[in-house]
Amino acid sequence: MNKQILATFTILLFALAITGYTYSTWIKTINIQNTIETAQFEILIQNHNTTLNPQMSTDNHTLEIQGNISIGETLWTGIIIKNNGTTPTTITYKINTNDSLTWQTNFTHSEHFYGPYTETDDISPVWDQATTMPPSDGSTTPPELLAQNMLVIWQNITLNETPPQPFTIEITVTYTATWQGWTDAVSVIYTLTYQQGET
């Protein structure tokens, strides 16, 4: 009988030791350290060129241009959009105005895209020769803009028809970058005034 009790006690003691060891093994704290890098997504206007009065916003996202325009006059505006992020992006553009009838009746416009370029590329043939814009190799649709690359854009706006009365029109050209679910945009905002009698 004593041997049976002793054997049972020994088995229980052994089971308790195994349980304690197992419990102490499972309650150990595991520390995992890792670095997660997220993509950076941003475009900005790196440079601009226009004969009118320009004003750049402090975040380099909006270029405001004000001035007078006469019949037959063509206004050229150049901007360099920089993809300041770590991902490639697709650029699209849209034009909005506060006076669509005057815009559609009296104005013509065109966009010319050049690039993409890296920081070390020579962009002078499509940037410095503003008086001969656009160069012959420009595209009418923007290409994909790789990370840390630049896109040169020239836009012309021409007042072709004689309006029946003086006007001031606001024209907003927005360039939107898209990558997966992210978007960023830069804009060129024109405020143009036509006075009757100007030719």
N, C-alpha and C positions, 0 to 999 in steps of 0.2 A: 504494500500500500504506500509506504514511504517512497519507494522507488518510483511508483506511478505519479505521486505528487511532485517529486523532484524532477521527473522527466517533463511533466506538464509545465512546471515553473520555469524550467530551462528553455522550453519551446517558446513560452510567452515572453521571457526575457530576450531571447534571440529575435523574436518578431518585433518587439518594441525597439530594439537597437536598429533593425533594418528600417522600420518606419521613421524613426528619428533621423537616420542618415538621409533617407529619401526626402523627407520634409525639408531638412536643411539644404539639400541640393536644389530643390525647386524654388526656394524663396530667395535665391541669389539675385541681385539686381544686375541687369545687363544695360550698359551704357553704349549707345551707338551714336557716333558723331559723323556728320557728313555736311558738305557744302552744296546748297542748291543755287544754281545760277539761273536767273530769269532773263528772258530776252528783253532788250531795250528797243523801243519803237518810237522814232521821232523823225520828222522831216522839218526843215526850216529853209528860209530864204537866205542863202549865204551872200548873195550880191545882187545888185539891180542896176539898171541903166535905162534912163528915160530923159527926154528933153523937157518934160514938164516938172512941176514942183512935187518931189516925192517926200513921203514921211514914213519911216519904218517903225513898226511897233517894237517895244523893248524885248519881246520874246521872239522876234524875227519870224513871226507867222503872218503878219499883215503889212502890205505895202499900200499906202494911200497916195493917190496921184490926183492933183487938182490943176485945172487950167482951162483956157479957152480953146475952142476949135472952130475952124472956118470951113466953108464949102470947098470940097476937094482935098482937104488936108488929111494926111495919114500920120497917125501917131504910132511910133514904134516903142515898145517897152520890152526890155529883156530882164529876165531873172535867172538866177542859178539856184535850183533846188538841191539841197544836200540831204541824203539819207544818213542821218546822224545815228542810226540805230545799228543793231547787230543782225538784222534779218533783211532779206530782200523784200521789195514791195512793188505792188502794181499801182501806177498813177493813172487817175482819170481826171477829167476836168468838166466843169459846168459853168455856164454863164447865166446870171440872173440880173434883172434890171428893174428899176421902179417905173419905167415907161416903155413897155414892150412895143407899143404901136410906133413910137418914134424910132426905137432901136431897129425894128424889123423894116420900117419904111425907108429910113434915111441912112443907115449905116451898113457897111460891110466889114468883115473881120476875117482873120486867119491866124492859125497857130502853127508854129514851126518848132519841132523838138530835135535836139542834138545830144547824143551821148548813148549810154552813160560813160562818164569819165572818172578816172581815179584822180587823187590829189597830185600825182606826178605827171599826168597827161597835159599836153599843150592844148589849151582850149582857145587860144588867141584867134585862130582862123574863124571861129564861129561866135566869138565874144567881142573882140576889139574892133571889128569892122562894122560898126553899127550902121554906118551910112549906106552900106551895100547889102544890108540884110534883105531877105534871108539868103544864106549860102545855098547852092544848088542841091546839096545832099541832105537837106532837112526832111524830117518825117512829119506827117500830119497826125500821127498817133504816138503817144508817149511809150517808150520801151520800158521793160522791167528795170527797176532801179535797185542795183545790188547794194548791200550794206557798205557804208562809208564812200559811196559813189555820188557823182553829181550829174544833174540833168540841166542842160541849157535850153531855155525856152524864150522864143521871141514871138510876140503877138503884135499884130497891127490892127488898128481901128481907123476906118476912113469914113468921113462924113461926105457922102456922095450926092445926095439930093438936097435941094433947098427946102428947109422946113417952112411951113406957113407962118410960124411965129417963133419968137425966142424961147429957149428952153434951157433948163439945167437937168442933166440926166446922170443918174448913178448906175454904174455898170460894175458888177462884182464877178470876177473870174476866180473860181475856187478849184484848187488842185488837191485832190484827195488821195492819200496813200492808204492802201489796204493790205493787211496780212492776216490771214485766218480771221479771227473775230475783232481784230484791232483796226482802228482808223486814226489818222491824223491828217490835218489839212492846213494849207497855207492859202492866202487870198491876195489878189490885187484888186483894189477898189478904185475905180475912176470916178471923179466928179467933174463932168465936162459941161461947159456953158457955151451956148451959141447965141450971139446977138444978131438981130436982123441987120442987114446991110454989110455984114462981114463976108468977104469972098475969098 
